[in-house]
Amino acid sequence: MKRICICFSYKGTAYSGLVVQPGKDTIEKRIEDALYIVTKEKIRIYPSGRTDAGVHALRQYAHFDTKSSINCEKFVTAINTYLPNDIRILSVKQVEPNFDARKNAKLKTYVYTVNTSKITSPFLFDYVCEKKHCYDLNTLNNIKSKIEGTHDFKAFCASRSGKVDFVRTVNSIEISKKDDLIFFKITGNGFLYNMVRIIVGTILDIADNVIPISNIDKMFETGERKYGGRTLCAKGLMLYDVKYL
């Protein structure tokens, strides 16, 4: 038995999220089905974290155990042969038996993309949140600076989260703009359910004068979701990368 780590990329539009769900078409299910064809083993994969329906990943990681003697280089081609074109295995490597794709992850980076143009290109539609409004980067950066750091992010989490510990560190929020697209690149040691979508929604609602900037302090002080901005749509979100030591 050997432990394998895979790096994979996917467009989440057609799927009910990453994790296997009864009766649902998910990215995990597609990969596990492909692994069964290749190895003739019923393999369970364990990802670095879950993504919701419609969310994409540039680089996601998972580990699994197998008795297969197929070498790692051939594994990539073999698995991709049985995957749809919107899911691709990028690399495969053997790791130590105690490696855990979720527990060993040190930093995760997400990118949330907002399109501010009046008309969204059909080639962008599945990857952006549409906000037909011009934003000043200096204003957005002033707001995001209040969110960076180590805080109790309970108010930045969807209410149905089953977490008990809500303390997380947001190492950085980098905001950039190219033409009509605004990119929010958010790096942290871990993220709660819908946390990135709520962070960006809160920043934009403050910039739009829907809520005051003082609500960020109230969110941290009370842990109450009602002080925050809206939860933006899933399709604008992409898991950009996961860092391991």
ZAKENU-580243 format. One record per residue (C-alpha): residue number from 1; x, y, z negated; residue in three letters. Coordinates in nm, 2 decimals, m for minus. Layout:
! residues N
{NUM; {X; Y; Z}; 'ALA'}
...
END
This chain:
! residues 245
{1; {0.00; 0.00; 0.00}; 'MET'}
{2; {0.13; 0.34; 0.09}; 'LYS'}
{3; {0.00; 0.69; 0.03}; 'ARG'}
{4; {m0.05; 0.92; 0.33}; 'ILE'}
{5; {m0.10; 1.30; 0.35}; 'CYS'}
{6; {m0.28; 1.43; 0.66}; 'ILE'}
{7; {m0.30; 1.80; 0.77}; 'CYS'}
{8; {m0.60; 1.86; 0.98}; 'PHE'}
{9; {m0.80; 2.15; 1.15}; 'SER'}
{10; {m1.16; 2.18; 1.22}; 'TYR'}
{11; {m1.44; 2.40; 1.34}; 'LYS'}
{12; {m1.72; 2.36; 1.08}; 'GLY'}
{13; {m2.01; 2.49; 1.29}; 'THR'}
{14; {m2.17; 2.15; 1.38}; 'ALA'}
{15; {m2.12; 1.98; 1.04}; 'TYR'}
{16; {m2.28; 1.98; 0.69}; 'SER'}
{17; {m1.96; 2.06; 0.53}; 'GLY'}
{18; {m1.64; 1.87; 0.47}; 'LEU'}
{19; {m1.73; 1.62; 0.20}; 'VAL'}
{20; {m1.93; 1.30; 0.27}; 'VAL'}
{21; {m2.30; 1.33; 0.20}; 'GLN'}
{22; {m2.56; 1.06; 0.24}; 'PRO'}
{23; {m2.73; 1.09; 0.58}; 'GLY'}
{24; {m2.53; 1.40; 0.68}; 'LYS'}
{25; {m2.27; 1.45; 0.95}; 'ASP'}
{26; {m1.95; 1.58; 0.78}; 'THR'}
{27; {m1.59; 1.62; 0.86}; 'ILE'}
{28; {m1.48; 1.37; 0.60}; 'GLU'}
{29; {m1.72; 1.11; 0.75}; 'LYS'}
{30; {m1.58; 1.16; 1.10}; 'ARG'}
{31; {m1.22; 1.12; 0.98}; 'ILE'}
{32; {m1.30; 0.81; 0.77}; 'GLU'}
{33; {m1.49; 0.65; 1.06}; 'ASP'}
{34; {m1.19; 0.71; 1.28}; 'ALA'}
{35; {m0.95; 0.57; 1.02}; 'LEU'}
{36; {m1.16; 0.25; 1.00}; 'TYR'}
{37; {m1.14; 0.20; 1.38}; 'ILE'}
{38; {m0.76; 0.25; 1.37}; 'VAL'}
{39; {m0.67; 0.05; 1.05}; 'THR'}
{40; {m0.97; m0.18; 1.01}; 'LYS'}
{41; {m0.98; m0.06; 0.65}; 'GLU'}
{42; {m1.25; 0.12; 0.46}; 'LYS'}
{43; {m1.05; 0.43; 0.36}; 'ILE'}
{44; {m1.16; 0.72; 0.14}; 'ARG'}
{45; {m0.98; 1.05; 0.20}; 'ILE'}
{46; {m0.93; 1.30; m0.08}; 'TYR'}
{47; {m0.90; 1.66; 0.04}; 'PRO'}
{48; {m0.74; 1.96; m0.13}; 'SER'}
{49; {m1.09; 2.11; m0.18}; 'GLY'}
{50; {m1.43; 2.12; m0.02}; 'ARG'}
{51; {m1.56; 2.36; 0.24}; 'THR'}
{52; {m1.93; 2.42; 0.30}; 'ASP'}
{53; {m2.14; 2.38; 0.61}; 'ALA'}
{54; {m2.02; 2.62; 0.88}; 'GLY'}
{55; {m1.69; 2.70; 0.72}; 'VAL'}
{56; {m1.37; 2.63; 0.93}; 'HIS'}
{57; {m1.02; 2.52; 0.84}; 'ALA'}
{58; {m0.69; 2.61; 1.02}; 'LEU'}
{59; {m0.49; 2.38; 0.79}; 'ARG'}
{60; {m0.67; 2.15; 0.55}; 'GLN'}
{61; {m0.50; 1.86; 0.37}; 'TYR'}
{62; {m0.60; 1.53; 0.23}; 'ALA'}
{63; {m0.45; 1.21; 0.10}; 'HIS'}
{64; {m0.55; 0.84; 0.13}; 'PHE'}
{65; {m0.40; 0.50; 0.07}; 'ASP'}
{66; {m0.36; 0.24; 0.34}; 'THR'}
{67; {m0.19; m0.10; 0.41}; 'LYS'}
{68; {m0.15; m0.01; 0.77}; 'SER'}
{69; {0.20; m0.05; 0.92}; 'SER'}
{70; {0.13; 0.22; 1.19}; 'ILE'}
{71; {0.41; 0.48; 1.18}; 'ASN'}
{72; {0.31; 0.84; 1.10}; 'CYS'}
{73; {0.38; 0.98; 1.45}; 'GLU'}
{74; {0.15; 0.72; 1.61}; 'LYS'}
{75; {m0.11; 0.77; 1.34}; 'PHE'}
{76; {m0.17; 1.13; 1.47}; 'VAL'}
{77; {m0.25; 1.02; 1.82}; 'THR'}
{78; {m0.45; 0.71; 1.71}; 'ALA'}
{79; {m0.68; 0.90; 1.48}; 'ILE'}
{80; {m0.74; 1.19; 1.72}; 'ASN'}
{81; {m0.85; 0.94; 1.99}; 'THR'}
{82; {m1.16; 0.87; 1.78}; 'TYR'}
{83; {m1.23; 1.22; 1.66}; 'LEU'}
{84; {m1.45; 1.48; 1.83}; 'PRO'}
{85; {m1.27; 1.78; 1.98}; 'ASN'}
{86; {m1.37; 2.01; 1.70}; 'ASP'}
{87; {m1.17; 1.81; 1.45}; 'ILE'}
{88; {m0.79; 1.75; 1.50}; 'ARG'}
{89; {m0.53; 1.58; 1.29}; 'ILE'}
{90; {m0.22; 1.80; 1.31}; 'LEU'}
{91; {0.03; 1.59; 1.12}; 'SER'}
{92; {0.07; 1.27; 0.91}; 'VAL'}
{93; {0.34; 1.19; 0.66}; 'LYS'}
{94; {0.40; 0.94; 0.39}; 'GLN'}
{95; {0.41; 1.08; 0.04}; 'VAL'}
{96; {0.49; 0.97; m0.32}; 'GLU'}
{97; {0.23; 0.73; m0.47}; 'PRO'}
{98; {0.13; 0.99; m0.73}; 'ASN'}
{99; {0.07; 1.27; m0.47}; 'PHE'}
{100; {m0.27; 1.43; m0.50}; 'ASP'}
{101; {m0.39; 1.67; m0.23}; 'ALA'}
{102; {m0.61; 1.86; m0.47}; 'ARG'}
{103; {m0.42; 1.85; m0.80}; 'LYS'}
{104; {m0.08; 1.92; m0.64}; 'ASN'}
{105; {m0.21; 2.23; m0.45}; 'ALA'}
{106; {m0.05; 2.54; m0.59}; 'LYS'}
{107; {m0.19; 2.82; m0.37}; 'LEU'}
{108; {m0.47; 2.84; m0.12}; 'LYS'}
{109; {m0.53; 3.11; 0.14}; 'THR'}
{110; {m0.86; 3.19; 0.30}; 'TYR'}
{111; {m0.93; 3.44; 0.58}; 'VAL'}
{112; {m1.27; 3.60; 0.61}; 'TYR'}
{113; {m1.34; 3.78; 0.94}; 'THR'}
{114; {m1.59; 4.06; 0.98}; 'VAL'}
{115; {m1.69; 4.19; 1.32}; 'ASN'}
{116; {m1.80; 4.56; 1.32}; 'THR'}
{117; {m1.89; 4.59; 1.69}; 'SER'}
{118; {m2.25; 4.64; 1.80}; 'LYS'}
{119; {m2.24; 4.33; 2.02}; 'ILE'}
{120; {m2.06; 4.01; 1.92}; 'THR'}
{121; {m1.89; 3.81; 2.19}; 'SER'}
{122; {m2.03; 3.46; 2.23}; 'PRO'}
{123; {m1.67; 3.34; 2.19}; 'PHE'}
{124; {m1.65; 3.50; 1.84}; 'LEU'}
{125; {m2.00; 3.43; 1.72}; 'PHE'}
{126; {m1.93; 3.11; 1.53}; 'ASP'}
{127; {m1.63; 3.26; 1.35}; 'TYR'}
{128; {m1.73; 3.61; 1.23}; 'VAL'}
{129; {m1.98; 3.78; 0.99}; 'CYS'}
{130; {m2.15; 4.06; 1.18}; 'GLU'}
{131; {m2.15; 4.40; 1.00}; 'LYS'}
{132; {m2.23; 4.68; 1.24}; 'LYS'}
{133; {m2.05; 4.95; 1.04}; 'HIS'}
{134; {m1.71; 5.12; 1.05}; 'CYS'}
{135; {m1.50; 5.08; 0.75}; 'TYR'}
{136; {m1.20; 5.28; 0.63}; 'ASP'}
{137; {m0.91; 5.05; 0.54}; 'LEU'}
{138; {m0.79; 5.28; 0.26}; 'ASN'}
{139; {m1.14; 5.26; 0.10}; 'THR'}
{140; {m1.14; 4.88; 0.12}; 'LEU'}
{141; {m0.79; 4.85; m0.02}; 'ASN'}
{142; {m0.88; 5.07; m0.32}; 'ASN'}
{143; {m1.17; 4.85; m0.40}; 'ILE'}
{144; {m0.98; 4.52; m0.36}; 'LYS'}
{145; {m0.71; 4.63; m0.60}; 'SER'}
{146; {m0.96; 4.60; m0.88}; 'LYS'}
{147; {m1.02; 4.23; m0.80}; 'ILE'}
{148; {m0.66; 4.11; m0.76}; 'GLU'}
{149; {m0.50; 3.95; m1.07}; 'GLY'}
{150; {m0.61; 3.69; m1.33}; 'THR'}
{151; {m0.97; 3.72; m1.44}; 'HIS'}
{152; {m1.28; 3.53; m1.54}; 'ASP'}
{153; {m1.45; 3.51; m1.20}; 'PHE'}
{154; {m1.78; 3.37; m1.32}; 'LYS'}
{155; {m1.97; 3.66; m1.17}; 'ALA'}
{156; {m1.80; 3.59; m0.83}; 'PHE'}
{157; {m1.93; 3.23; m0.83}; 'CYS'}
{158; {m2.26; 3.09; m0.70}; 'ALA'}
{159; {m2.50; 3.02; m0.99}; 'SER'}
{160; {m2.53; 2.64; m0.91}; 'ARG'}
{161; {m2.16; 2.58; m0.97}; 'SER'}
{162; {m2.09; 2.32; m1.23}; 'GLY'}
{163; {m1.76; 2.46; m1.34}; 'LYS'}
{164; {m1.68; 2.54; m1.71}; 'VAL'}
{165; {m1.36; 2.73; m1.67}; 'ASP'}
{166; {m1.39; 3.03; m1.44}; 'PHE'}
{167; {m1.05; 3.18; m1.49}; 'VAL'}
{168; {m0.86; 3.21; m1.16}; 'ARG'}
{169; {m0.57; 3.42; m1.03}; 'THR'}
{170; {m0.62; 3.61; m0.70}; 'VAL'}
{171; {m0.25; 3.67; m0.60}; 'ASN'}
{172; {m0.33; 3.90; m0.31}; 'SER'}
{173; {m0.61; 4.04; m0.09}; 'ILE'}
{174; {m0.46; 4.16; 0.24}; 'GLU'}
{175; {m0.70; 4.36; 0.46}; 'ILE'}
{176; {m0.61; 4.43; 0.82}; 'SER'}
{177; {m0.79; 4.54; 1.13}; 'LYS'}
{178; {m0.76; 4.47; 1.50}; 'LYS'}
{179; {m1.00; 4.64; 1.73}; 'ASP'}
{180; {m1.35; 4.57; 1.59}; 'ASP'}
{181; {m1.24; 4.28; 1.36}; 'LEU'}
{182; {m1.15; 4.32; 1.00}; 'ILE'}
{183; {m0.96; 4.03; 0.83}; 'PHE'}
{184; {m0.96; 3.96; 0.46}; 'PHE'}
{185; {m0.67; 3.73; 0.38}; 'LYS'}
{186; {m0.72; 3.61; 0.02}; 'ILE'}
{187; {m0.46; 3.40; m0.16}; 'THR'}
{188; {m0.51; 3.25; m0.51}; 'GLY'}
{189; {m0.44; 2.95; m0.73}; 'ASN'}
{190; {m0.79; 2.82; m0.68}; 'GLY'}
{191; {m1.14; 2.93; m0.58}; 'PHE'}
{192; {m1.49; 2.88; m0.72}; 'LEU'}
{193; {m1.80; 2.79; m0.52}; 'TYR'}
{194; {m1.87; 3.08; m0.28}; 'ASN'}
{195; {m1.60; 3.29; m0.45}; 'MET'}
{196; {m1.44; 3.43; m0.13}; 'VAL'}
{197; {m1.77; 3.51; 0.03}; 'ARG'}
{198; {m1.88; 3.70; m0.28}; 'ILE'}
{199; {m1.55; 3.89; m0.31}; 'ILE'}
{200; {m1.57; 4.01; 0.04}; 'VAL'}
{201; {m1.95; 4.08; 0.01}; 'GLY'}
{202; {m1.89; 4.28; m0.30}; 'THR'}
{203; {m1.61; 4.49; m0.14}; 'ILE'}
{204; {m1.83; 4.57; 0.16}; 'LEU'}
{205; {m2.13; 4.65; m0.05}; 'ASP'}
{206; {m1.93; 4.89; m0.25}; 'ILE'}
{207; {m1.79; 5.05; 0.07}; 'ALA'}
{208; {m2.15; 5.08; 0.20}; 'ASP'}
{209; {m2.26; 5.25; m0.13}; 'ASN'}
{210; {m2.50; 4.97; m0.21}; 'VAL'}
{211; {m2.34; 4.91; m0.55}; 'ILE'}
{212; {m2.10; 5.13; m0.74}; 'PRO'}
{213; {m1.73; 5.03; m0.78}; 'ILE'}
{214; {m1.78; 5.03; m1.16}; 'SER'}
{215; {m1.98; 4.70; m1.11}; 'ASN'}
{216; {m1.66; 4.51; m1.06}; 'ILE'}
{217; {m1.57; 4.59; m1.43}; 'ASP'}
{218; {m1.92; 4.48; m1.53}; 'LYS'}
{219; {m1.88; 4.16; m1.34}; 'MET'}
{220; {m1.56; 4.07; m1.52}; 'PHE'}
{221; {m1.70; 4.18; m1.86}; 'GLU'}
{222; {m2.03; 4.01; m1.85}; 'THR'}
{223; {m1.99; 3.72; m1.60}; 'GLY'}
{224; {m2.32; 3.81; m1.45}; 'GLU'}
{225; {m2.37; 3.76; m1.08}; 'ARG'}
{226; {m2.64; 4.03; m1.06}; 'LYS'}
{227; {m2.37; 4.31; m1.06}; 'TYR'}
{228; {m2.20; 4.17; m0.75}; 'GLY'}
{229; {m2.25; 4.22; m0.38}; 'GLY'}
{230; {m2.41; 3.98; m0.15}; 'ARG'}
{231; {m2.28; 3.63; m0.06}; 'THR'}
{232; {m2.17; 3.67; 0.30}; 'LEU'}
{233; {m2.24; 3.40; 0.57}; 'CYS'}
{234; {m2.03; 3.08; 0.58}; 'ALA'}
{235; {m1.93; 3.11; 0.95}; 'LYS'}
{236; {m1.69; 3.40; 0.88}; 'GLY'}
{237; {m1.48; 3.19; 0.64}; 'LEU'}
{238; {m1.17; 2.99; 0.73}; 'MET'}
{239; {m0.94; 2.79; 0.50}; 'LEU'}
{240; {m0.61; 2.93; 0.63}; 'TYR'}
{241; {m0.35; 2.72; 0.45}; 'ASP'}
{242; {m0.27; 2.53; 0.13}; 'VAL'}
{243; {0.08; 2.55; m0.03}; 'LYS'}
{244; {0.25; 2.26; m0.22}; 'TYR'}
{245; {0.58; 2.27; m0.41}; 'LEU'}
END
